[in-house]
């Protein structure tokens, strides 16, 4: 029969509960319940998948506030409230990280090219050593200690490698050209982005002013409706409809006010400045843009094929890939090099010097490498062909972009002309309708419709002008001739009616 166990006293159970092994297990359970602990300063994890992770104190240290505005030239800081387009682009190019990175890549490629050209020259190195030798005495011989010093001058010069050296130097040179062209392309891309942001802000500001005029017109209509209602020539419905029109105009004005702040922040961002930096843009001239260019689409395409920096970078990459074929091919061919060395050894306590000279002429002939060299040549040739095909495809894309931008500008030109006519006729119609309504010969609905048409015509006129300048900048960028001040070398004429190109 099993023996009956006696109850264990509480103090005995308490002592057993705090045994070392049990204590370590409880500690491990406690740590596990608090999440994965940090190890040697490394932050741990959250205690559960549905709980937030608490960062360590050093990860939540307060960040120093940046100076506002950063990298702003002194001459521009003095007129920060009257910046022109050229000023905006200048600030952006100074602060943009993409241009800085592209410039650093170009400088790195220049250093790589300089290092590659060193293969044409011999390499010389100097080596020195100090040796202490002690012979332990044994078999009746005494211990001997000898110290001597040796200096060696070595020279090595590759004379012939069947194109491997020139191929690697050519690859580095094309890499430098590609990096420089990429830097130019990055600058033009930044200029285009900034110009778009500038046009967006200026256009929104002009639209806000136009909507303010529309709001004033709606309030004028409301005053006229109230006046006619007071003298019994209009019903309360006319007054309510006029008030509705005023509210709608005010809502549109308020929405554009918010959009203006958004575009203003976007322009600051494109300049590399905080969105809340205190700046403003000088009001541009309120004139119609010059309508049309004299350059034909074929002329612009030819210029783009020759001057587009990103296309030039693509071509340089293709030539670099072709140069790698020469490097791979030379690895399977013999190489001839010459070398020489001279050394001098001196022994401690002995004034006698030991000189030695050596000259070598080395011919290295690869015999067998498991076929890797053959496949290296094939891989380099295929990669060069792929790079050349990508260049052809990119050139076709450039042609399409210029073609598309050219006709986009032509469309924008027609829209500017049409929107100007629309604005003029809508303004005359609104004035005539308002006069008839005040004279009691017209209806309020006709007046509100005329005012809505005028407000739409104002917005279309502003948008068409903004679109024209944006299309001009896009065409200059796609042609590869967009200047760093936002200007262009396109031949612009005052007006165009010719539909031929």
N, C-alpha and C positions, 0 to 999 in steps of 0.2 A: 504494500500500500504506500502511496506517496506520502511523504512527510509534509505536514502543514507548516508553512513558513510563518515565522513570527513577524508582526508589523515592525517596520523600521522606524525608529524614532525620528521626529522632525529634524532635530539638530544634526543627526547623521545624514539624512537626505540633503540638508542644506549644504553640509560640507562636501558631499559628493557632487552636488550641482556646480560647485566652483572648483572642480578639478582642472588642471591646466588644459587638457585636451578639450574638455567640455567648454571651457572659457574661450578657447580659440575658435571653436565651431560657432559659438554664439556671436563672437565678434565678426566672423566672416558673414554670418547671416545678416547682422546689422549693417555691414558695409554694402552687401548686395541689395538690401532693401533701400539704400540711399543712392543707388545708381553705381555705375562703374567709376571707381575712384581715380583721381589723377595720379600719375606716376612721375615723381621728380619734377614737379612744376607743370606737367602736361595736363591740360584741363580734362576732366572726366566727361561723362555723358549724363543725359537726363535720367532720373530714377525710373521712368516708365515711358512707354511709347506715346502716351497721351498727356505727358507733362512737359513743361518748358525746361530747357537747359539753362542753368544759372552760370553766366560767364564768370571767370575769376576777376579780381579787382584790376589787374594790369590790362585786361582786355577791354575794360570800360573806362579807361583813363580819359579825361577830358581832352578833346582835340583842340590844338591851338587854332584860333580863328585866322584865316588867311587875310593878307592885306588886300584892301579893295581900292582901286582895281589893280590886278597884278600886271606887271610888265607894260605899263601904260607910259608911252613917251611923255616927257614933260610938256612939249609943245601941244600935244593932243589933250593932256590933262587940263590945260588952261581953257580949252574950248570944248569940254566934254559934252556941253549941252547943245552944240552946234556942229555935230560931226557930219561930214560929207561921205559919199560912197567910198571915195578913195581912202578917207580916214578909217572907215569901218573895215575895209579890206586890209589896210596896213596893220591895224590892231589884231585882226584875226590871224594873219600870217605870222605875227610875232608870237602869239599864244597857242596856236594850234599844235596839238601833239602829233598829228599825222605828218605835218611838214617837218617837224623836228626829227621824228623817227626816220623819215625818208632821207633826210640829210645825213643822219648818223649811218644809215645803211650805205649811202654813197661814199662816205669817208672810210668806212670799213672795207668797201670794195676797192678803193684806191690803195689802201694799205696792203690788201691782198695782192693787187697787181704789182706793187713795188716789191713785195717779197718774192713773187714769182719771177720777176726779172733778174733776181739774184742768181738764178740757175746758170746764167751765161758766164758767171765769174767763178774762179776757183775758190775753194774753201780752205782756210788755213786755221790751224788750231795749235795751241801750245800746251804741252803737258809737262808736269814736273812731279818728281817723287823723291822721298827721303826714306832710306832703308837702313835698318839697324839689324845686324846679324850677330848672334852669339852662339858659338860652338861649345857645348858642354864637354868638359874634360873627361876622358875615359881611356882606359888601357894605357895609362902612363902619359897621356897627352894632356897638355894644359888647356884650360878654357881660353878661347879666343873670341874677341868682340871686334866687329868691323862695322863702320858707318860709312855710307856713300850716298851721293846725291846725283840725280839724273834729270836732265832737261831734254825734251824732244820737241821739235818743230815739224809738223806734218802738213803736207799740201796734197790736195786732190782736185782734179779738174776733168770734168766730162767733156770730151772732144766731139763725140759723134754718137747720136742715139736714134737716127732716122726719123726725126720729127716729134719725138715724145716731149722734149723740152720746149720746143717752139709751140707745140699744141697746148701744153699746160699754160704757157704764158699767154697765148692767144685766147684761151678760155677765160683767164683772169681779166684780160683786157675787155673782152665782150661783156663780162660780168660787171665791170666798172661802167661801161657805156649804158648797160641796161639799168643799173642803179641810178645813174645820172638822169636818164630819160624818165625813169619812174618818179624821181624827185620833181622834175618839171611837171609831169602829169598830176602829181599830188597837189602841187601849187595851183594849177588851173582848176582842179576839182574843188579845192577849198574856196577859190575865188567865186566859182559858179554857185556853190552852196551859200556863201555869204551874200552874194548878189540876190539870190532868190529870197533869202530871209529879209534883206533890205527892202526889196520890192513888196514883199508881203506886209511889212510894217507900214511902209509909206502908203501903199494902196488901202490898207485898213484905216489909216488915219484920214485919207481923203474920203473914204466911204463914210466915216463917222461925220465928217463935216457936211457931206451931202445929205445924210439922214437928219442932221440938225436942221438943215434948210427945209427938208420935207416935213419935219415936225413943226417948224414955224408955219409952213403953209397950211398944215392941218389945223393948227390953232387959229389961223386967220379964217379958215372956212368955218370953224366953230363959232367964232365971233360974228361972222356974217349970218350964220343960221340963227344964232340967238337974237341978233338985231332984227331979222325978219320975223322971228317968232314974237318978239315983243310988240311989233307993230301990227301983228295979225296977218302977215303975208306968208307964214310957214307954220306947219304943225310941229308939235313936240317931237314927232318921229324924225324930222330933219335934224333937230338938235341932238337927239340920241344917236343918230347915225354919225353925225359929225364928231360927237364925243368918242364913239367907237373908233373912228378913224384916227383921232388923236392918240388914244390908248395903243392902237396897233403901231403907230409911228413911234411912240415912246418905247414900246417893247423892242422894236427893231433897233432903236438907238441904244438901248441898254445892252442888248446882246452884242452889238458891235463894240461897245465900250469894253466888255469883257474880252472879246476877241482881240482888241487892240493891246491889252496887257499881255495876252498870250503871245502874240506876234512880237511884241517888244522883248519879252523874255527869251523867245527863240532867237532873236537877233543878237541879244547879249550872249547867249550860249554859243552861237556861231563865232563870236569874237573871242571866245575863251574867257568870258567874264561872268560873274555871278548874275543871276536873273534880276536881282534887286539893286544892281549898281545904278547910281544916279547919272543917267546920260539921256540925250535926246538927239534927234536928227534935224539938221538944218532943212527947212522946207524947200523942196525942189521947185524949179521953175514950172509954172502952170501953163505949159505950152503943149501943143500937139507934137507927138514924136515925128521925126522925119520918116516919111512913108516910102520904104522900098530900098533896095540895094541894086547896084549896077552889075555886081558879079553874077555870072551865070552859075548854074548848078554844076556844070562840068568843070568850070574853073575851081570852084570850091572843093570839089571831090579831088581834083589833082593836088590842090594845096594840102588837103587832109592826108592824102596818101604819102606826101613828102614830109609834112611838118607835124603830124599828130604824134605827141611824145610817147603815149602808151603803145602805139603801133611800132615806133622805133625801138622801144624797149623789148617788145615781142620779137622783133627781128634780131636784136642783139642776143637774146636768149637762144634763138635758133642757131645763130652762128657759134655760140658757146657750145651748144650740143654737138655741132659738127666738129668743133675742135677737139672734143673728147674722143671722137673716133680716132684721130691721129695719135692721141695718147694711148688708147687701147691697142692700136696697131703696133706702135713702137715697142710696147712691152713684149711682143713676140719676136722682135728683131734684135740683132747684135748691138752692142754698145762698146765704145772705145773710150777709155779714160787714162789719164796719166797721173802719176802720183810721185811723191818724193818725201823724204824725211831726213832730218839731221838731228843728231843728239850729242850730248856731252855728259860724261860721268866723271865725278870727282870723289876721291876717297878722303875721309877725315884723317888728318895728320900726314897726308901725302900730297905734295903740291902737283903731282903729275895728273894731267887731264887725259881722259880717254874720249876721243871723238870718233863718231861713226856717221856715214852717209849712205843713203839708199835711194834709188830711183826705180820706178815701176811703170810699165806700160801694160794695161790690163784690157784684154778683149773678152767680153762676156757674150756667150752664145747660148740662148735658151734652147734646150733640146726637147724637154717633155715636161708638161705641167698638168697632165690629165685632161687636156682639151679645154682648160678654163680660159686660156688666152683667146682661143678661137671664139668661144661663146661671149667673151667680153667685147670683142670687136663686133659681133653680131648684135649684141644688146645695145652698144653705143650707136651703131648705125640705125637700128630701129628707133631708138629714142630721138636721134637727130631728124629722122624722117617724120616722126610724130610732131616734133616741135615745128618743123617747116609747114606741115599741114595745118597746125593750129594758127600759124601766122597767116596763112592764106585765108582761113576762115575768119580770123579777126579783121583782116583787111576788107573782106566783104561786109562785115558788120559795120566797119567805119564808113564805108560807102553808103550803106543804108541809113546810118545815123545822120550823115550830112544831107542826104536826099530828103529824109523825113523832116529834119530841122529847117531846111530851105523852104519847103512848102508849108510848114507850120508858120514860118515867118510871113510868107505870102498871105496865108489865111488871116493871120493877126492883122496884117496891113489893111485888108479889106474890111475887117471887123471894126478897126479904128475909124475908117472913113464912114462906114454905115452907122456906127453908134453916134458919131458926131452929128450926122444928119437926123438921126432919131431924136437926139437930145434937143436939137434946135426946134424941130417940129413939135415935140412934146411940150416944150416950154411955151411956145406960141399958143398951142391948144389950151394949156392950163390957164394962161392969162386971159384968153378970150372967154373961156367957160366961167372963170371967176367973175369977169366983168358982167357977163350976161346974168349970172346968178344974183349978183348985187343989184342989178337993175330990175330983177324980178322976172326976167324972161327965160331963165333956165332952171333946171332941176338940180337938187343937191346930188342926186346919183350921178348925173353927168359930171359935176364938179369933182366928186370923189374919184370917179373913174379916171378923169384927166390927171388928177394929182397922183394917183397910183401909177399911171403910165409915166408921168414925169419922174417919179422916184425910181422906177425901174430903169428908165433911160439914163438917169444919173449913175446908177450902179453899173449898168452895162458900159457906159462910157469910161468909167474908172477902171473896170476890169479889163476892158479891151486895151487900154494904155499899158496897164501892168503886164498883160499877156504879151504885148508887142515887145517891150523891153526884155521880158524873160525869154521870149523866142529868139531875140537878137543875141542875148548872152549864150543861149544854148547852141545856136548856130556857130558862134565864134569858138565856143569850147569844142564842139564836135569837129570843127575844121582845124583845131590846134593852134589858134591865133588869139586866144583870150589873154589880154594883158593882165599884169599883176595889179593894175589900178582899176580893173573892171572895164577898160576900154577895149576897142577892137580896131583892127586895120581893114575891116570890110568897107567897101566903097558905097557909102550911103548917099542917096539922093533925096531931094525934098519931096517928091511925089512920083508916083508910077502909075501908069495906066496900061503899060505894055504887058501882055500876058505871055509873051514868048520868053524863053530863057536861053 
